[in-house]
């Protein structure tokens, strides 16, 4: 099922602007009658990756569901192999099915999904809030409300929809307004080239920005490595350049990032995410 959920305000990324979050919700039923539910999300259609919710639904119905129907639900690795044989990539669609499998098996056994993966190692994590209206005055007001309500004190700012100069001015406004009360990280969503990054990253570091996510296109791992080697560059986070464990190995070998963004929709589910995380940890 395709579901479109309105956002609380317009969400501007480097490549698009959205007012709804799009999901595919997958329901599957085991022979024992237990139902599992999974989901996958895309932001603004096939712009961030090649998948859209419409494509996900078509590929699940036509190729991926037939690959797992009638199989044992608790053989998660085998289900992943069967789906890989049925369709290349389509990681978000595969993640929705795999998540539903974990949900159904966990309900059957009375266990959380974490127990099926070796058990949880922490019971809480900090959660950040994304600022993406493009209006620094509105964004400060939004951040102030989150801080006052004790909901968030780390904010990820989406940049790249405007010129680098406009984005830097916006970041200076946010940094001054929230200084000492919140941490800022930045997500460029591949908007800059290497030259712009050389000019802008040191300025972000001077503002106290703690982390910069994917400043250059995903294919340009070499630029990420060169930027990271510069002493004035803030820590870099790899996102769109890491979809599987092989991508993670390439980024690690190039020393191209300080951290990696893990997402079920990128890594085809929980098992794929754990594999990418294992390479990153190594």
Buried (B, 14 or more C-beta within 10 A) or exposed (E): EEEEEEEEEEBBBBBBEBEEBBBBBBEBEBEEEBEBBBBBBBBBBEBBBEBBBBBBBEBBEEBBBEBBEEEEBBBBEEBBEBBBEBBEBBBBBBBBBBBBBBBBBBBBEEEBBEEBBEEEEEEEEEEBBBBBBBBBEEBBEBBBEBBEEEEBBBBBBBBBBBEBEEBBEBBBBBBEBBEEEBBBBBBBBBBBEBEBBBEBBBBBBEBBBBBBBBBBBBEBBEBBBBBBEEEEBBBBBBBBBBBBBEBBBBBBEBEBBBEBBBBBBBBBBBBBBBBBBEBBEE
